[in-house]
Amino acid sequence: MLVGHDEKVPIARLLTFLERGERMANACAKAQAVLAPDASSRRFLLSQARQEAAHALVFQGAIVWLAPKHLGAPPFLPALEEYRQCLDDALARQDLLETVLAEQVILEGLGEAILTRIEEGLVKRAAPFGRLRRVLLQQEEAHHGFGRLMLEQAMAEGRIDGETLRHRAQDYLALTDQMVLTLSDLFESIAEDPTAWAQDVRKFLPEWLKGEELLAER
């Protein structure tokens, strides 16, 4: 893998964010499975939990290979911990739809944007395990798609509306913006354009969640 010596720690730090995000998603999906309204959703969420745990192990292995001394370093994204606390609060209230919004739609969308941008960088560096990386990205896309479908079905059935979802999303999106600011510095340190991937983050949000932003642009 053609990774420069000065790129190893920044890449490891990016992967640390993803690893911690995967562990958070694993715990969330297991809790969501208990709240799932039907057997099909329950099976998907349990499958997602297993996949997230596997993803975390993959990222952890890559971190060890890139920068062994970085493993176990203290968190560098307080916003991610605050995000977890908000998600835990929603789980404690048994608000399944809010947890789906926060985890599968917003956080998985952020992860998908970051993974897509990292993948482009790894391809440029002739990184190995291309098939494994593609499988991980496809699974993240499936988790994101599941969340979008569940919320769209809830809106169609009148159990929630777009305005409510946009209101609930505000705090979560503000925290992802804080994450973006920190991660942008890491992308810049490995000669990747931070503005390009930062713009991708909102691209992975569904149109009904971007409604107010679209109106502001017109």
Secondary structure by P-SEA (a helix, b strand, c coil): ccccccaaaaaaaaaaaaaaaaaaaaaaaaaaaaacccaaaaaaaaaaaaaaaaaaaaaaaaaaaccccccccccccaaaaaaaaaaaaaaaacaaaaaaaacccaaaaaaaaaaaaaaaaaaaacccaaaaaaaaaaaaaaaaaaaaaaaaaaaaaccccaaaaaaaaaaaaaaaaaaaaaaaaaaaaacccaaaaaaacccccccccaaaaaaaac
